[in-house]
Amino acid sequence: MSNIDHCLERLALLDRADRLLNEVRVYGHHGAMRDTLARHRLLLGEARRHLDSASSVGRGG
């Protein structure tokens, strides 16, 4: 994979993580607190996976 491809893949993963984190901030105050916290955990976990993937792009990870 070329450097440009690595950069584009990394940007796409970071963009997905950013969208998920924005969703946590924007939609964080709806419904029961337990449901909100569970949703936040799921979104943050998914965002973390995208960030981890983005950091490993181009390093053979």
C-alpha positions as CSV (number, residue, x, y, z in Angstrom):
1,M,0.0,0.0,0.0
2,S,1.4,3.4,-0.9
3,N,1.9,6.3,1.6
4,I,-1.1,8.1,0.1
5,D,-3.3,5.1,0.6
6,H,-2.1,4.8,4.2
7,C,-2.9,8.4,4.8
8,L,-6.3,8.1,3.3
9,E,-7.1,5.0,5.4
10,R,-5.9,6.8,8.5
11,L,-8.0,9.9,7.8
12,A,-11.1,7.7,7.2
13,L,-10.6,5.9,10.5
14,L,-10.1,9.2,12.3
15,D,-13.2,10.7,10.7
16,R,-15.3,7.7,11.9
17,A,-13.9,8.1,15.4
18,D,-14.6,11.8,15.4
19,R,-18.2,11.3,14.2
20,L,-18.8,8.8,17.1
21,L,-17.3,11.1,19.6
22,N,-19.5,14.0,18.4
23,E,-22.5,11.7,18.7
24,V,-21.6,11.1,22.4
25,R,-21.5,14.9,23.0
26,V,-24.6,15.8,21.0
27,Y,-26.9,13.0,22.0
28,G,-25.7,12.5,25.5
29,H,-28.7,13.7,27.4
30,H,-31.6,11.7,26.2
31,G,-33.3,8.8,27.9
32,A,-32.5,7.1,31.2
33,M,-29.1,7.6,32.6
34,R,-28.3,3.9,32.6
35,D,-29.2,3.7,28.9
36,T,-27.2,6.8,28.1
37,L,-24.1,5.5,29.8
38,A,-24.4,2.2,28.1
39,R,-24.7,3.9,24.7
40,H,-21.7,6.1,25.5
41,R,-19.6,3.1,26.4
42,L,-20.5,1.4,23.1
43,L,-19.7,4.6,21.1
44,L,-16.5,5.3,22.9
45,G,-15.4,1.7,22.5
46,E,-16.0,1.9,18.8
47,A,-14.3,5.2,18.5
48,R,-11.3,3.8,20.4
49,R,-11.1,0.9,17.9
50,H,-11.0,3.3,15.0
51,L,-8.3,5.4,16.7
52,D,-6.2,2.3,17.5
53,S,-6.6,1.2,13.9
54,A,-5.7,4.6,12.6
55,S,-2.5,4.7,14.7
56,S,-1.4,1.3,13.4
57,V,-2.0,2.0,9.7
58,G,1.3,2.0,7.9
59,R,3.2,0.4,10.8
60,G,2.2,-3.2,9.8
61,G,-0.2,-3.5,12.8
